[in-house]
């Protein structure tokens, strides 16, 4: 099953199912923030969010804004965590939460200025924030794990291939 997000094409062959949930015509209510894809595997559900400042249509200003949001915490606190939490809430309320959830954030950077060594600290910040958004930790951990990866890391850790398609 091939799904696209911007210029990136994902081959989710081998999964039980894969669905693009961030876009028109999806079952999740408009007011909820949504990850880009939900992929069902035999033992887990993957919630996948794609951030692609390497998209050839992204301006230099857009890339700089992304880097500021990444370094300043806005990306984790105001974008990534709410998307994961709201998508999980929908799946939970629909009774579709029988398997552990893993949140995967793909940040496609290629030649841009955000360095790959930021992925470890970003992953730690995301994991911490998914477990605690207020004064106390969540009583129920709704995400078993999370990982922030670039394309190379994705290809090492996941069985689904990515290709970039440029638009004319």
MIMARTOR-81686 format. One record per residue (C-alpha): x, y, z; residue in one letter. Coordinates in steps of 0.5 Angstrom, whole numbers, padded with zeros to 4 digits, always signed. Each point is the difference from the previous one (the first is absolute). Layout:
N
XYZA/...
end
This chain:
168
+0000+0000+0000X/+0003+0007-0002X/-0002+0006+0003X/+0003+0007-0001X/+0001+0006+0005X/+0003+0006-0004X/+0006-0002-0005X/+0001-0007+0004X/-0003-0006-0002X/-0001-0006+0005X/+0000-0007-0001X/-0004-0004+0005X/+0000-0006-0003X/+0000-0006+0005X/-0004+0004+0005X/-0007-0002+0002X/-0003+0007-0002X/+0002+0007-0001X/-0004+0006+0000X/+0002+0007-0001X/-0004+0004+0005X/+0002+0007-0001X/-0004+0003-0005X/-0007+0000-0003X/-0005-0005+0000X/+0003-0004+0006X/-0004-0002+0006X/+0003+0004+0006X/-0004+0006+0001X/+0003+0006-0003X/+0001+0004+0007X/+0005-0006+0002X/+0008+0001-0002X/+0002-0006-0004X/+0006-0004-0002X/+0001-0001-0007X/+0000-0008+0000X/-0003-0006+0004X/+0003-0006-0001X/-0002-0007+0003X/+0005-0005+0001X/-0002-0007+0003X/+0003+0002+0007X/+0000+0008+0000X/-0003+0006-0003X/+0004+0005-0003X/-0002+0007+0000X/+0005+0004-0005X/+0001+0007+0000X/+0004+0003-0006X/+0004+0007+0000X/+0003+0001-0007X/+0004+0007+0000X/+0004-0004-0006X/-0006+0001-0004X/+0002+0004-0006X/-0006+0004+0001X/+0002+0002+0007X/+0003+0007+0000X/+0006+0002+0003X/-0004+0004+0005X/-0004-0006+0001X/+0006-0004+0002X/+0003+0005+0005X/-0007+0000+0003X/+0000-0007+0001X/+0007+0000+0003X/-0002+0005+0005X/-0006-0004+0002X/+0004-0006+0001X/+0005+0004+0004X/-0005+0004+0004X/-0004-0006+0002X/-0007+0002-0004X/+0001-0006-0005X/-0001-0005+0006X/-0004+0004+0005X/-0005+0003-0005X/+0000-0004-0006X/+0003-0007+0001X/-0003-0002+0007X/-0007+0003-0002X/-0001-0004-0006X/+0002-0007+0003X/-0004+0001+0006X/-0006+0002-0004X/+0001-0006-0005X/+0000-0004+0006X/-0006+0002+0003X/-0004-0001-0006X/+0003-0007-0001X/-0002-0001+0007X/-0007+0003+0000X/-0001-0005-0006X/+0002-0006+0004X/+0006-0001-0005X/+0006+0000+0005X/+0001-0007+0002X/+0007+0000-0002X/+0006+0004+0002X/+0001+0007-0004X/+0007+0002-0002X/+0000+0008-0002X/+0005+0001-0006X/+0002+0006-0002X/+0004+0001-0007X/+0004+0006-0001X/+0003+0000-0007X/+0006+0005+0001X/+0005-0002-0006X/+0004+0006-0001X/-0003+0005+0005X/+0003+0003+0006X/-0003-0004+0005X/+0005-0005+0003X/-0002-0007+0000X/+0003+0000+0007X/-0006+0003+0003X/-0004-0006-0002X/+0002-0003+0007X/-0002+0006+0004X/-0006+0001-0004X/-0002-0007+0001X/+0001+0001+0008X/-0004+0006+0000X/-0006-0003-0004X/+0000-0006+0004X/+0000+0004+0007X/-0006+0005-0003X/-0004-0006-0002X/+0000-0003+0007X/-0001+0007+0004X/-0003+0006-0003X/-0003+0003+0007X/+0003+0000+0007X/-0001-0008+0000X/+0002-0005-0004X/-0006-0004-0004X/-0002-0005+0004X/-0001-0004-0006X/+0005+0000-0005X/-0003+0000-0007X/+0006-0001-0004X/+0005-0006+0001X/+0006+0004-0003X/+0002+0005-0005X/+0005+0001-0005X/+0002+0006-0004X/+0004-0002-0006X/+0003+0003-0007X/-0001-0004-0006X/+0007-0004+0001X/-0002-0002+0007X/-0007-0002-0003X/+0002-0004-0005X/+0005-0004+0005X/-0006-0001+0006X/-0006-0001-0004X/-0002-0005-0006X/-0004+0006-0004X/+0004+0003-0005X/+0000+0008-0002X/+0001+0003-0007X/+0000+0007-0001X/-0004+0003-0006X/+0001+0007-0003X/-0005+0004-0003X/+0001+0004-0006X/
end
